[in-house]
């Protein structure tokens, strides 16, 4: 197995682990277990941040160090990487909002209301990475 394919396998495994962690949040939220929901979203959020940091350091190279700003003329790959980096920011923001709602306000209904947004963004993002980026590693 080449180093690239082992990295792709590792990142895909992390995606599935994050899916499971988010599922723990959803199960706890469904049964109104606020403490369990907070624990689950905290672990999800921490793991998500480590995972996206790894991807950003090992996969995505933004021209000129500006991750989210269009660099004028850009290749399709540069545009894709910039879009995926932006998605990382958006996903982390929603996850962090859910975590703060539970930790600071004990607002389970508010966190639950954001869950569909996070699930939709996370699913679309991981599908795109696994189809467009990982096969090229």
VENKA-V422203 format. One record per backbone hydrogen bond with DSSP energy under -1.0 kcal/mol. NH is the residue of the N-H (numbers start at 0). CO is the residue of the C=O. E is the energy in kcal/mol with one decimal. If there is no record, write none. Layout:
BEGIN
{{NH | CO | E} {NH | CO | E}}
END
This chain:
BEGIN
{{5 | 1 | -2.2} {6 | 2 | -1.9} {7 | 3 | -2.5} {8 | 4 | -2.4} {9 | 5 | -2.3} {10 | 6 | -2.8} {11 | 7 | -2.6} {12 | 8 | -2.3} {13 | 9 | -2.2} {14 | 10 | -2.1} {15 | 11 | -2.2} {16 | 12 | -2.2} {17 | 13 | -2.7} {18 | 14 | -2.3} {19 | 15 | -2.2} {20 | 16 | -2.4} {21 | 17 | -2.6} {22 | 18 | -2.2} {23 | 19 | -1.8} {24 | 20 | -1.6} {25 | 21 | -2.5} {26 | 22 | -2.5} {27 | 23 | -2.2} {28 | 24 | -3.0} {29 | 25 | -2.4} {30 | 26 | -1.3} {31 | 28 | -1.5} {32 | 27 | -2.8} {33 | 31 | -1.2} {36 | 32 | -2.6} {37 | 33 | -2.6} {38 | 34 | -2.3} {39 | 35 | -2.5} {40 | 36 | -2.8} {41 | 37 | -2.2} {42 | 38 | -2.3} {43 | 39 | -2.6} {44 | 40 | -2.9} {45 | 41 | -2.6} {46 | 42 | -2.5} {47 | 43 | -3.1} {48 | 44 | -2.3} {49 | 45 | -2.0} {50 | 46 | -2.7} {51 | 47 | -3.0} {52 | 48 | -1.8} {53 | 49 | -2.1} {54 | 50 | -2.4} {55 | 51 | -2.6} {56 | 52 | -1.8} {57 | 53 | -2.4} {58 | 54 | -2.9} {59 | 54 | -1.4} {64 | 61 | -1.7} {65 | 62 | -1.4} {78 | 74 | -2.5} {79 | 75 | -2.6} {80 | 76 | -2.7} {81 | 77 | -2.5} {82 | 78 | -2.6} {83 | 79 | -2.6} {84 | 80 | -2.4} {85 | 81 | -2.2} {86 | 82 | -2.2} {87 | 83 | -2.0} {88 | 84 | -1.9} {89 | 85 | -2.4} {90 | 86 | -2.9} {91 | 87 | -2.7} {92 | 88 | -2.2} {93 | 89 | -2.1} {94 | 90 | -2.5} {95 | 91 | -2.8} {96 | 92 | -2.3} {97 | 93 | -2.3} {98 | 94 | -2.3} {99 | 95 | -2.6} {100 | 96 | -2.6} {101 | 97 | -1.9} {102 | 98 | -2.9} {103 | 99 | -2.9} {106 | 100 | -2.5} {107 | 105 | -1.2} {110 | 106 | -2.1} {111 | 107 | -3.0} {112 | 108 | -2.0} {117 | 113 | -2.3} {118 | 114 | -3.0} {119 | 115 | -2.5} {120 | 116 | -2.4} {121 | 117 | -3.1} {122 | 118 | -2.6} {123 | 119 | -2.1} {124 | 120 | -2.3} {125 | 121 | -2.7} {126 | 122 | -2.3} {127 | 123 | -2.0} {128 | 124 | -2.6} {129 | 125 | -2.7} {130 | 126 | -1.8} {131 | 127 | -3.1} {132 | 128 | -2.0} {133 | 128 | -2.5} {135 | 132 | -1.5} {136 | 133 | -1.7}}
END
